[in-house]
Amino acid sequence: MVEATPGPLHVLACVPLAAVHRGNTLLADLQAGAPAATEFFTAGAGTSHADRTDLSEILLNQQARFGAGEAALANVRRLANPATPVVTVGQQPGLLTGPLYTVYKAITAISLARRHGGVPVFWVGADDDDRAEIDHCGLWDAHETLHTIHYPFDAGAPSMLVGDLPAGDAAEVVLAQALPLLRDLPHGGGGGSHPPRDADRQRRPWHVVRAVAQPSLHPLGAGTLRSA
Protein backbone atom coordinates (compact mmCIF):
# COMPACT_ATOMS: atom_id res chain seq x y z
CA MET A 1 0.00 0.00 0.00
CA VAL A 2 1.29 3.43 -0.90
CA GLU A 3 0.52 6.14 1.64
CA ALA A 4 0.42 9.79 0.67
CA THR A 5 2.29 12.14 2.99
CA PRO A 6 0.65 15.56 3.45
CA GLY A 7 2.84 18.44 2.38
CA PRO A 8 2.88 21.80 0.65
CA LEU A 9 1.46 22.01 -2.87
CA HIS A 10 3.98 23.38 -5.34
CA VAL A 11 2.52 25.03 -8.44
CA LEU A 12 4.89 24.42 -11.34
CA ALA A 13 2.94 26.25 -14.03
CA CYS A 14 -0.43 27.84 -14.74
CA VAL A 15 -1.87 26.88 -18.10
CA PRO A 16 -4.61 29.15 -19.49
CA LEU A 17 -7.92 27.35 -19.87
CA ALA A 18 -8.13 28.44 -23.50
CA ALA A 19 -4.93 26.51 -24.20
CA VAL A 20 -6.45 23.31 -22.83
CA HIS A 21 -10.01 23.54 -24.17
CA ARG A 22 -9.26 24.94 -27.59
CA GLY A 23 -12.71 24.16 -28.97
CA ASN A 24 -14.67 25.40 -25.95
CA THR A 25 -14.64 29.18 -26.36
CA LEU A 26 -17.71 29.62 -24.12
CA LEU A 27 -15.89 28.15 -21.12
CA ALA A 28 -12.82 30.31 -21.74
CA ASP A 29 -14.97 33.43 -22.17
CA LEU A 30 -16.82 32.65 -18.97
CA GLN A 31 -13.59 32.31 -17.01
CA ALA A 32 -12.39 35.63 -18.43
CA GLY A 33 -15.68 37.35 -17.60
CA ALA A 34 -16.36 38.25 -21.23
CA PRO A 35 -19.84 39.75 -21.85
CA ALA A 36 -20.40 37.23 -24.66
CA ALA A 37 -20.60 34.52 -21.98
CA THR A 38 -21.89 36.33 -18.90
CA GLU A 39 -25.00 37.64 -20.69
CA PHE A 40 -26.44 34.11 -20.49
CA PHE A 41 -26.58 34.33 -16.70
CA THR A 42 -29.27 36.12 -14.72
CA ALA A 43 -27.82 38.48 -12.14
CA GLY A 44 -30.85 38.24 -9.87
CA ALA A 45 -31.50 34.51 -10.08
CA GLY A 46 -31.69 34.28 -6.30
CA THR A 47 -34.57 36.75 -6.22
CA SER A 48 -36.48 35.41 -9.22
CA HIS A 49 -40.26 35.59 -8.97
CA ALA A 50 -40.98 32.81 -11.46
CA ASP A 51 -44.35 31.13 -10.93
CA ARG A 52 -43.71 27.66 -9.53
CA THR A 53 -47.36 26.66 -9.26
CA ASP A 54 -47.58 24.96 -12.67
CA LEU A 55 -44.29 23.12 -12.10
CA SER A 56 -45.45 21.84 -8.73
CA GLU A 57 -48.79 20.60 -10.13
CA ILE A 58 -47.14 18.81 -13.05
CA LEU A 59 -44.60 17.14 -10.79
CA LEU A 60 -47.25 16.08 -8.29
CA ASN A 61 -49.10 14.21 -11.04
CA GLN A 62 -45.85 12.75 -12.34
CA GLN A 63 -44.60 11.59 -8.94
CA ALA A 64 -47.98 10.09 -8.05
CA ARG A 65 -47.83 7.96 -11.21
CA PHE A 66 -44.38 6.74 -10.21
CA GLY A 67 -45.59 5.78 -6.74
CA ALA A 68 -43.41 8.33 -4.95
CA GLY A 69 -43.31 8.35 -1.16
CA GLU A 70 -44.98 11.02 0.94
CA ALA A 71 -41.66 12.73 1.67
CA ALA A 72 -41.06 13.29 -2.04
CA LEU A 73 -44.63 14.50 -2.59
CA ALA A 74 -44.29 16.92 0.33
CA ASN A 75 -41.14 18.33 -1.25
CA VAL A 76 -42.93 18.84 -4.56
CA ARG A 77 -45.69 20.75 -2.76
CA ARG A 78 -43.07 22.95 -1.11
CA LEU A 79 -41.72 23.85 -4.55
CA ALA A 80 -44.84 25.92 -5.16
CA ASN A 81 -43.69 28.36 -2.47
CA PRO A 82 -41.36 30.98 -4.04
CA ALA A 83 -39.55 31.31 -0.70
CA THR A 84 -38.47 27.65 -0.67
CA PRO A 85 -34.76 27.19 -1.51
CA VAL A 86 -34.02 24.56 -4.16
CA VAL A 87 -30.83 22.51 -4.50
CA THR A 88 -30.67 21.27 -8.08
CA VAL A 89 -28.32 18.68 -9.56
CA GLY A 90 -28.68 16.61 -12.69
CA GLN A 91 -27.39 14.00 -15.08
CA GLN A 92 -28.58 12.17 -18.16
CA PRO A 93 -30.11 8.73 -17.50
CA GLY A 94 -27.60 5.93 -17.20
CA LEU A 95 -27.84 2.17 -17.07
CA LEU A 96 -28.44 1.17 -13.43
CA THR A 97 -28.04 4.87 -12.51
CA GLY A 98 -24.83 5.15 -14.52
CA PRO A 99 -21.50 6.20 -12.93
CA LEU A 100 -21.36 6.29 -9.14
CA TYR A 101 -20.95 10.06 -9.14
CA THR A 102 -24.59 10.29 -10.27
CA VAL A 103 -25.63 8.76 -6.96
CA TYR A 104 -23.21 11.06 -5.12
CA LYS A 105 -24.87 14.05 -6.78
CA ALA A 106 -28.28 12.96 -5.50
CA ILE A 107 -26.95 12.36 -1.98
CA THR A 108 -25.23 15.76 -1.99
CA ALA A 109 -28.42 17.53 -3.07
CA ILE A 110 -30.43 15.81 -0.33
CA SER A 111 -27.80 16.63 2.31
CA LEU A 112 -27.54 20.31 1.32
CA ALA A 113 -31.31 20.70 1.12
CA ARG A 114 -31.74 19.29 4.62
CA ARG A 115 -29.01 21.58 5.94
CA HIS A 116 -30.54 24.71 4.44
CA GLY A 117 -34.23 23.86 4.73
CA GLY A 118 -34.67 23.45 0.98
CA VAL A 119 -35.96 20.94 -1.55
CA PRO A 120 -33.59 18.57 -3.39
CA VAL A 121 -34.29 18.28 -7.12
CA PHE A 122 -32.56 15.85 -9.47
CA TRP A 123 -32.97 16.94 -13.07
CA VAL A 124 -32.85 13.94 -15.41
CA GLY A 125 -31.60 14.86 -18.90
CA ALA A 126 -33.90 12.38 -20.60
CA ASP A 127 -33.70 14.28 -23.89
CA ASP A 128 -30.03 13.33 -24.32
CA ASP A 129 -29.28 11.45 -27.55
CA ASP A 130 -25.83 10.02 -26.78
CA ARG A 131 -26.87 6.41 -26.33
CA ALA A 132 -23.31 5.08 -26.60
CA GLU A 133 -22.34 7.07 -23.52
CA ILE A 134 -25.03 5.71 -21.22
CA ASP A 135 -25.91 2.21 -22.52
CA HIS A 136 -23.40 0.37 -20.32
CA CYS A 137 -22.09 0.27 -16.78
CA GLY A 138 -19.38 -1.49 -14.80
CA LEU A 139 -19.97 -3.74 -11.80
CA TRP A 140 -17.39 -5.36 -9.55
CA ASP A 141 -17.87 -8.89 -8.31
CA ALA A 142 -16.76 -10.35 -4.98
CA HIS A 143 -13.38 -11.24 -6.54
CA GLU A 144 -12.69 -7.62 -7.56
CA THR A 145 -13.20 -8.38 -11.24
CA LEU A 146 -14.86 -5.64 -13.26
CA HIS A 147 -17.75 -6.69 -15.51
CA THR A 148 -19.24 -4.42 -18.17
CA ILE A 149 -22.98 -4.76 -18.72
CA HIS A 150 -24.61 -3.38 -21.87
CA TYR A 151 -28.15 -2.36 -22.69
CA PRO A 152 -29.26 -4.67 -25.55
CA PHE A 153 -28.06 -3.24 -28.85
CA ASP A 154 -31.23 -4.18 -30.72
CA ALA A 155 -33.63 -2.60 -28.20
CA GLY A 156 -35.26 0.59 -29.42
CA ALA A 157 -34.43 2.63 -32.50
CA PRO A 158 -30.94 4.13 -32.95
CA SER A 159 -32.42 7.63 -33.19
CA MET A 160 -34.33 7.38 -29.89
CA LEU A 161 -33.62 9.80 -27.06
CA VAL A 162 -32.21 7.94 -24.09
CA GLY A 163 -35.31 8.74 -22.03
CA ASP A 164 -37.48 6.97 -24.60
CA LEU A 165 -35.52 3.72 -24.72
CA PRO A 166 -37.82 0.85 -23.71
CA ALA A 167 -37.35 -1.11 -20.51
CA GLY A 168 -39.43 -4.30 -20.51
CA ASP A 169 -37.48 -7.22 -21.97
CA ALA A 170 -34.32 -5.10 -22.23
CA ALA A 171 -34.41 -4.47 -18.47
CA GLU A 172 -34.75 -8.19 -17.83
CA VAL A 173 -31.63 -8.83 -19.91
CA VAL A 174 -29.68 -6.26 -17.90
CA LEU A 175 -30.92 -7.52 -14.52
CA ALA A 176 -30.11 -11.12 -15.47
CA GLN A 177 -26.47 -10.04 -15.80
CA ALA A 178 -26.35 -7.65 -12.84
CA LEU A 179 -28.14 -9.49 -10.04
CA PRO A 180 -25.75 -12.46 -9.79
CA LEU A 181 -22.85 -10.01 -9.41
CA LEU A 182 -24.62 -7.90 -6.80
CA ARG A 183 -25.77 -10.88 -4.73
CA ASP A 184 -22.17 -11.97 -4.16
CA LEU A 185 -21.10 -8.63 -2.68
CA PRO A 186 -20.82 -8.22 1.13
CA HIS A 187 -24.20 -6.41 1.33
CA GLY A 188 -25.79 -8.15 -1.62
CA GLY A 189 -28.06 -10.56 0.21
CA GLY A 190 -25.88 -13.66 0.12
CA GLY A 191 -27.47 -15.49 -2.77
CA GLY A 192 -30.88 -13.87 -2.62
CA SER A 193 -32.33 -10.86 -4.34
CA HIS A 194 -34.88 -8.25 -3.35
CA PRO A 195 -38.27 -8.80 -5.01
CA PRO A 196 -39.15 -6.01 -7.47
CA ARG A 197 -41.79 -4.59 -5.14
CA ASP A 198 -39.22 -4.32 -2.31
CA ALA A 199 -36.69 -2.64 -4.58
CA ASP A 200 -39.33 -0.17 -5.72
CA ARG A 201 -40.31 0.61 -2.14
CA GLN A 202 -36.68 1.25 -1.20
CA ARG A 203 -36.14 3.78 -3.99
CA ARG A 204 -39.44 5.64 -3.72
CA PRO A 205 -38.13 8.31 -1.29
CA TRP A 206 -35.56 9.25 -3.96
CA HIS A 207 -38.16 10.09 -6.58
CA VAL A 208 -37.93 13.86 -6.69
CA VAL A 209 -37.95 14.67 -10.42
CA ARG A 210 -38.01 12.21 -13.31
CA ALA A 211 -39.07 12.10 -16.96
CA VAL A 212 -38.42 15.80 -17.51
CA ALA A 213 -38.83 15.26 -21.27
CA GLN A 214 -42.59 14.84 -20.89
CA PRO A 215 -44.51 17.36 -23.04
CA SER A 216 -46.30 19.08 -20.15
CA LEU A 217 -42.97 20.41 -18.86
CA HIS A 218 -41.80 21.86 -22.18
CA PRO A 219 -43.70 25.19 -21.98
CA LEU A 220 -42.14 25.93 -18.58
CA GLY A 221 -38.65 26.01 -20.08
CA ALA A 222 -39.50 27.67 -23.37
CA GLY A 223 -38.41 31.13 -22.25
CA THR A 224 -35.00 29.92 -21.12
CA LEU A 225 -34.40 28.05 -24.37
CA ARG A 226 -35.37 31.09 -26.45
CA SER A 227 -32.93 33.25 -24.47
CA ALA A 228 -30.11 30.78 -25.08
Secondary structure, DSSP 8 states (H G I E B T S, - for coil): ----------------HHHH-TT-HHHHHHHHT-HHHHTTS-TTGGG-----HHHHHHHHHHHHHTT--HHHHHHHHHHTSTTS-EEEEEE---GGGSSHHHHHHHHHHHHHHHHHT-EEEEEE-TT---HHHHSEEEEE-TTS-EEEEE--TTSS-TT--GGG---HHHHHHHHHHHHHHHHTSTTTTSS----HHHHHHHHGGG-SS--TTSGGGHHHHHHHHHH-
